[in-house]
Amino acid sequence: MPANTAASVEQSAVRKISLRVVPFIALMFFINFLDRTAISFAGPNGLTRDLGLTAAQFGFAAGVFFVGYILLEIPSNLALHRFGARRWLARIMVTWGIIALLFTWVSSAEGLYALRFLLGVAEAGFFPGAILYLSLCVPQQHRSRILALFYIAQPLTTVLGAPFAGLLLQADGAFGLAGWRIMFFGVAVPAIVVGIIAWYYLVDKPADAKWLTPEEKAWLTRALENEERAKSNPQGAMVGSVLLNGRVWALALVYFGLVYGLYALAFFLPTIISGFEAQFGTKFGVLEKGLITAVPYLPAAFALYFWSQDASKRGVQWWHVGVPALVGALSIPVALTMGSPAMTIATITITACAIFSALPNFWAIPARFLSGAGAAAGIALINTVGNAAGFAAPFITGAVKDATGSYQISMLVVGGVMLVSAIVVYLVGRSAEPVALRAGTGA
């Protein structure tokens, strides 16, 4: 095939995947993140009062989700590799939608803990499965941009989801239900509907896509097969070796710090905003609080996109992850020392931009040296360790707040954990054997 023709086929194939697959997976991720963080909107809007929760109990309820999530993360991702992404991702989504629906009728702290645990069990494997699925759709040179387009759904979840949650919360009393119960119902139903659609819409691999031409299928299949052969680590496909691989565990530690910052922000930002009334003497309505919660995430979406564009052009370097982690580490403790709501939100916006700029570039790394079942296990392991921070961050943040009476010490802890991520990714990236920051790096 002439070079200009091959380039045209490559461009066309990647564009079709960007337009047909990525937005749908991003929509699934949007609903996923909204469902798991809906408790953050419910907490300061009646849930903690109605169920009699302390800050530590609320943090435990938010975090216990990740216990079930972690327990089944690797088995779920291996099942996806065996049964195919289309069936498995659709199954995950419908299951979590049904459990999310049950939050509408929760009546006790113990019931809330149980449902959050079961929601984690149901969602286990979705995020690493989505990352793996997208990694298997395009070759390495296009992966960072594809993952950035996918990951942009996460900050947009709050940009769009927070006002949406605010509107549902304002329906307090409708059908005899509190506003926070109506909100849980409203965010659960889309998961069931989209999960059913996913069964028929997704394909297991590019070669099965009817909307790709034979030339595009052939190019993608050949490019992905060549990439697999070019990986210098033949053990990258071996599950056992991956689970004992030092690089995988180093990446897991880096991801732990990023997730710690992400979920401390996601679960407690609405509560911090609700505290502005006592701290600064300001008063906001439910919808206003939702809009203020969304403020940091719109700039974060833009920062994520443009930072990832730079990473795509240069190739992912250690500083594409390390610099944002450092900025987040420094900014998040500073946020609560500001003297006004506007300055607090402005500083939190810097933190959000930093965290979301690091995340998609981080996920471009593992697929460079892992393959086959090893990729499924390695990505799941990294996500599992990282999501242990999903339990630790809200629980520790709430417990420290109960003990000290404010969130300032909690935010110092968040900054410290993110600083460790920045240091580790710097040390690994500058070492003689980098953690797959270049193509063809061995394990």
C-alpha positions in Angstrom: 0.0 0.0 0.0 1.5 3.4 -0.9 2.5 5.6 2.0 0.0 8.3 1.4 -2.8 5.7 1.1 -1.7 4.0 4.3 -1.7 7.3 6.1 -5.2 8.1 4.8 -6.5 4.7 6.0 -4.9 5.2 9.4 -6.4 8.7 9.8 -9.8 7.5 8.8 -9.8 4.4 11.1 -8.7 6.4 14.1 -11.2 9.2 13.4 -14.1 6.6 13.2 -13.0 5.1 16.5 -12.8 8.5 18.1 -16.3 9.4 16.9 -18.1 6.1 17.3 -16.5 4.2 20.2 -14.8 6.8 22.5 -17.9 9.0 23.1 -20.1 6.0 24.0 -17.5 4.6 26.4 -17.1 8.1 27.8 -20.9 8.3 28.3 -20.7 5.0 30.3 -17.8 6.5 32.4 -19.8 9.7 32.9 -22.7 7.7 34.4 -20.3 5.5 36.3 -18.6 8.4 38.0 -21.9 10.1 38.7 -23.4 7.1 40.4 -20.3 6.4 42.6 -20.1 10.1 43.7 -23.8 10.8 44.0 -23.4 10.3 47.8 -21.3 13.5 47.9 -24.3 15.5 46.7 -26.7 13.7 48.9 -24.6 14.0 52.1 -24.9 17.8 52.8 -28.5 17.9 51.4 -30.3 15.7 53.8 -28.7 12.2 53.8 -26.4 12.8 56.8 -29.2 14.5 58.7 -31.8 11.9 57.9 -29.6 8.9 58.7 -27.8 10.6 61.6 -24.3 10.3 60.2 -21.1 11.9 61.6 -18.4 13.0 59.1 -16.4 9.8 59.8 -19.5 7.7 59.2 -20.2 9.6 55.9 -16.6 9.1 54.9 -16.8 5.4 55.7 -20.0 5.1 53.6 -18.3 6.8 50.7 -15.1 4.7 51.0 -16.6 1.3 51.7 -17.6 1.2 48.0 -13.9 0.6 47.2 -13.7 -2.5 49.4 -16.1 -4.5 47.2 -14.6 -2.8 44.2 -11.0 -3.9 45.1 -12.0 -7.5 45.9 -13.3 -8.2 42.5 -11.3 -5.8 40.3 -8.7 -8.3 38.9 -11.1 -11.3 38.5 -13.6 -9.0 36.7 -11.0 -7.7 34.3 -9.8 -11.2 33.6 -13.4 -12.2 32.9 -13.6 -9.3 30.5 -10.5 -10.6 28.7 -12.1 -14.0 28.4 -15.7 -13.2 27.6 -15.3 -10.0 25.6 -15.7 -6.3 26.5 -19.1 -5.9 24.9 -20.9 -8.4 27.1 -18.9 -7.8 30.3 -19.1 -4.0 30.3 -22.8 -4.1 29.6 -23.3 -6.7 32.4 -21.4 -4.5 34.8 -23.4 -1.4 34.0 -26.9 -2.9 34.3 -25.9 -4.6 37.6 -24.6 -1.4 39.2 -27.7 0.5 37.9 -30.0 -1.8 39.7 -28.1 -1.5 43.0 -27.8 2.3 42.6 -31.6 2.4 42.3 -31.9 0.8 45.8 -30.3 3.8 47.4 -33.7 5.6 46.9 -35.1 3.6 49.8 -32.1 3.3 52.2 -33.2 3.9 55.8 -30.2 3.4 58.0 -26.4 3.9 58.2 -25.9 0.1 58.1 -28.1 -0.2 55.0 -26.1 2.6 53.4 -22.8 0.8 54.1 -24.2 -2.4 52.6 -25.4 -0.8 49.5 -22.2 1.2 49.0 -20.3 -2.1 49.4 -22.5 -3.9 46.9 -22.3 -1.0 44.4 -18.5 -1.4 44.5 -18.8 -5.1 43.8 -21.1 -4.4 40.9 -18.8 -1.7 39.4 -15.6 -3.7 39.8 -13.7 -4.0 36.6 -15.6 -1.3 34.7 -12.9 1.4 34.7 -9.8 -0.8 34.0 -11.9 -2.7 31.5 -12.8 0.5 29.7 -9.1 1.5 29.7 -8.1 -1.9 28.3 -10.8 -1.9 25.7 -9.8 1.5 24.3 -6.1 0.4 24.4 -7.0 -2.5 22.2 -8.8 -0.3 19.7 -5.9 1.9 18.6 -2.1 1.5 18.4 0.3 3.2 20.8 0.9 6.5 18.9 -2.8 7.4 19.1 -3.5 6.0 22.6 -2.8 9.1 24.7 -5.2 11.2 22.7 -7.9 8.6 22.7 -7.6 8.1 26.5 -7.7 11.9 27.0 -11.0 12.1 25.0 -12.3 9.3 27.2 -11.1 10.7 30.5 -12.6 14.2 29.8 -15.9 12.6 30.8 -14.8 12.5 34.5 -14.5 16.3 35.1 -17.6 16.8 32.9 -19.5 14.5 35.2 -19.3 17.2 37.8 -19.7 20.1 35.4 -23.0 18.6 34.2 -23.8 16.2 37.0 -23.6 18.7 39.9 -26.3 21.1 38.5 -28.4 18.0 37.5 -28.1 16.6 41.0 -29.1 20.1 42.3 -32.2 20.1 40.2 -33.2 16.6 41.4 -32.5 17.6 45.0 -34.8 20.6 44.6 -37.7 18.1 43.9 -37.8 17.5 47.6 -41.2 16.1 48.6 -42.2 14.8 45.2 -43.8 11.3 45.4 -43.4 11.6 49.2 -39.6 11.3 48.9 -36.8 13.5 50.1 -34.8 15.3 47.4 -31.7 13.2 48.0 -33.7 10.0 47.4 -35.1 11.4 44.2 -31.6 12.2 43.1 -30.4 8.7 43.7 -33.3 7.4 41.5 -32.6 9.9 38.8 -28.9 9.0 38.4 -29.5 5.2 38.6 -31.9 4.8 35.7 -29.5 5.9 32.9 -27.0 3.2 33.9 -29.6 0.5 33.3 -30.7 2.0 30.0 -27.2 2.6 28.6 -26.0 -0.8 29.8 -28.7 -2.5 27.7 -27.7 -0.4 24.7 -24.0 -1.2 25.2 -24.8 -4.9 24.6 -25.8 -4.2 21.1 -23.7 -1.1 20.3 -20.1 -2.2 21.2 -17.9 -4.6 19.4 -15.3 -6.8 21.0 -12.5 -5.8 18.6 -12.0 -3.4 15.7 -12.1 -6.4 13.2 -15.8 -6.9 14.2 -16.8 -3.3 13.5 -19.2 -3.1 10.5 -18.6 0.6 10.2 -14.9 0.1 9.4 -13.9 -0.6 5.8 -11.9 -3.8 5.0 -8.8 -1.6 4.6 -9.2 0.1 7.9 -9.8 -3.2 9.7 -6.7 -4.7 8.1 -4.6 -1.7 9.0 -5.7 -1.7 12.7 -5.3 -5.5 13.0 -1.8 -5.3 11.5 -0.7 -2.3 13.6 -1.9 -3.8 16.8 -0.4 -7.2 16.1 3.0 -5.6 15.2 2.9 -3.6 18.4 2.3 -6.7 20.4 5.3 -8.4 18.8 7.5 -5.4 19.2 7.0 -5.3 23.0 10.4 -6.3 24.4 9.0 -8.1 27.4 7.6 -11.6 26.4 6.4 -12.0 30.0 4.1 -9.0 29.6 1.3 -11.3 28.8 1.9 -13.6 31.8 -0.4 -12.9 34.7 1.9 -14.2 37.4 4.9 -12.3 36.4 2.9 -9.1 36.0 1.5 -9.3 39.5 5.1 -9.6 40.9 6.5 -6.9 38.6 8.2 -3.9 40.4 7.2 -1.5 37.6 3.6 -2.4 37.9 3.7 -1.8 41.7 5.6 1.5 41.3 2.8 2.7 38.9 0.2 1.5 41.4 1.8 3.7 44.1 1.8 6.7 41.8 -1.9 6.1 41.0 -2.7 5.7 44.7 -1.7 9.3 45.3 -3.6 10.6 42.3 -6.8 8.8 43.3 -6.4 9.9 46.9 -6.5 13.5 45.8 -9.3 12.9 43.3 -11.7 11.3 45.8 -10.9 13.6 48.7 -12.0 16.4 46.3 -14.9 14.5 44.8 -16.6 13.4 48.1 -16.0 16.4 50.3 -16.1 19.4 47.9 -19.9 19.7 48.2 -19.6 19.5 52.0 -16.8 22.1 52.1 -19.0 24.4 50.0 -21.9 23.9 52.3 -19.6 25.0 55.1 -19.0 28.4 53.5 -22.1 29.7 55.4 -20.5 29.2 58.8 -17.0 30.0 57.6 -17.6 33.2 55.6 -21.2 34.1 56.5 -22.5 33.4 52.9 -25.6 31.5 52.0 -26.3 29.5 48.8 -29.3 27.5 47.6 -29.2 23.9 46.6 -28.8 24.6 42.9 -26.3 27.4 43.6 -24.2 24.9 45.6 -24.4 22.5 42.6 -23.2 25.1 40.2 -20.3 26.2 42.5 -19.3 22.5 42.9 -19.1 22.4 39.1 -16.8 25.4 38.8 -13.4 23.7 39.2 -14.2 20.9 36.8 -14.8 22.9 33.6 -11.2 24.4 33.5 -10.0 20.9 34.5 -11.6 19.4 31.4 -9.7 22.0 29.2 -6.5 21.4 31.1 -6.8 17.7 30.7 -7.3 18.0 27.0 -4.5 20.4 26.2 -2.0 18.7 28.5 -2.7 15.4 26.9 -2.4 16.9 23.4 1.1 17.9 24.4 1.8 14.4 25.7 0.6 12.9 22.5 2.9 15.1 20.4 6.0 14.6 22.6 5.3 11.1 23.8 4.4 10.6 27.4 7.3 11.7 29.7 7.5 11.4 33.5 6.8 15.1 33.9 3.4 14.8 32.1 2.4 13.0 35.3 4.8 14.3 37.9 4.4 18.0 37.4 0.6 18.0 37.7 0.9 15.7 40.8 3.3 18.2 42.4 1.0 21.2 41.6 -1.9 19.3 43.1 0.1 18.4 46.2 1.0 22.1 46.8 -2.4 23.6 46.0 -4.9 21.4 47.8 -3.7 22.2 51.4 -3.5 25.9 50.5 -7.2 26.0 49.4 -8.7 26.0 52.9 -6.4 28.8 54.1 -8.0 31.3 51.6 -10.0 34.2 53.0 -13.1 34.0 50.7 -15.3 31.5 48.9 -14.0 32.8 45.5 -10.3 32.4 46.4 -11.0 28.9 47.9 -12.7 27.8 44.7 -10.0 29.3 42.6 -7.3 27.3 44.4 -9.4 24.1 44.3 -9.7 24.7 40.5 -5.9 24.6 40.3 -6.0 21.3 42.2 -8.6 19.9 39.9 -6.7 20.9 36.8 -3.6 19.2 38.1 -5.2 15.9 39.1 -7.1 15.6 35.8 -4.1 16.5 33.7 -2.1 13.7 35.2 -4.6 10.9 35.0 -5.1 10.2 31.3 -1.3 10.4 30.7 -0.7 8.0 33.5 -2.9 5.4 31.8 -1.0 5.7 28.5 2.0 4.0 30.3 1.0 0.4 31.3 -0.2 -0.6 27.8 3.4 0.1 26.5 4.9 -2.9 28.2 1.9 -5.2 29.1 0.0 -7.3 26.7 -2.7 -10.0 26.5 -4.0 -11.3 29.8 -1.0 -9.6 31.5 -2.4 -6.2 30.4 -5.8 -7.1 31.9 -4.2 -8.2 35.2 -1.6 -5.4 35.3 -4.1 -2.6 34.6 -6.6 -4.1 37.1 -3.8 -4.4 39.8 -2.8 -0.8 39.3 -6.4 0.3 39.5 -7.0 -1.9 42.5 -4.1 -0.5 44.5 -5.0 3.0 43.4 -8.6 2.6 44.4 -7.6 1.6 47.8 -7.2 5.3 48.1 -10.8 5.6 47.2 -11.6 4.0 50.6 -8.8 5.7 52.5 -9.3 9.2 51.3 -12.9 9.8 52.3 -12.6 7.8 55.5 -9.4 9.5 56.7 -10.6 12.9 55.6 -13.9 12.5 57.6 -12.2 11.0 60.6 -9.6 13.8 60.8 -12.3 16.4 60.4 -14.2 14.9 63.3 -11.1 14.9 65.4 -9.9 18.4 64.6 -13.1 20.3 63.8 -11.9 21.4 60.3 -10.7 20.0 57.0 -7.3 21.8 57.1 -5.3 18.8 58.5 -7.1 16.5 56.2 -6.1 18.5 53.2 -2.4 18.5 54.4 -2.6 14.7 54.4 -4.0 14.8 50.8 -1.2 17.0 49.7 1.4 14.8 51.3 0.1 11.7 49.6 0.1 13.4 46.2 3.6 14.6 46.8 4.7 11.0 47.2 3.3 10.3 43.8 5.2 13.2 42.3 8.4 12.0 43.8 8.0 8.3 42.8 7.1 9.1 39.2 10.2 11.4 39.1 12.5 8.8 40.5 11.2 6.1 38.3 11.1 8.3 35.2 14.7 9.5 35.7 16.2 6.1 36.5 18.2 4.0 34.1 15.2 1.7 33.5 12.1 3.9 33.2 8.7 2.6 33.9 7.6 2.2 30.2 7.7 6.0 29.5 9.1 5.1 26.1 7.9 2.5 23.6 9.7 -0.8 23.8 10.8 -0.5 27.4 11.3 -4.0 28.9 9.8 -5.0 32.2 
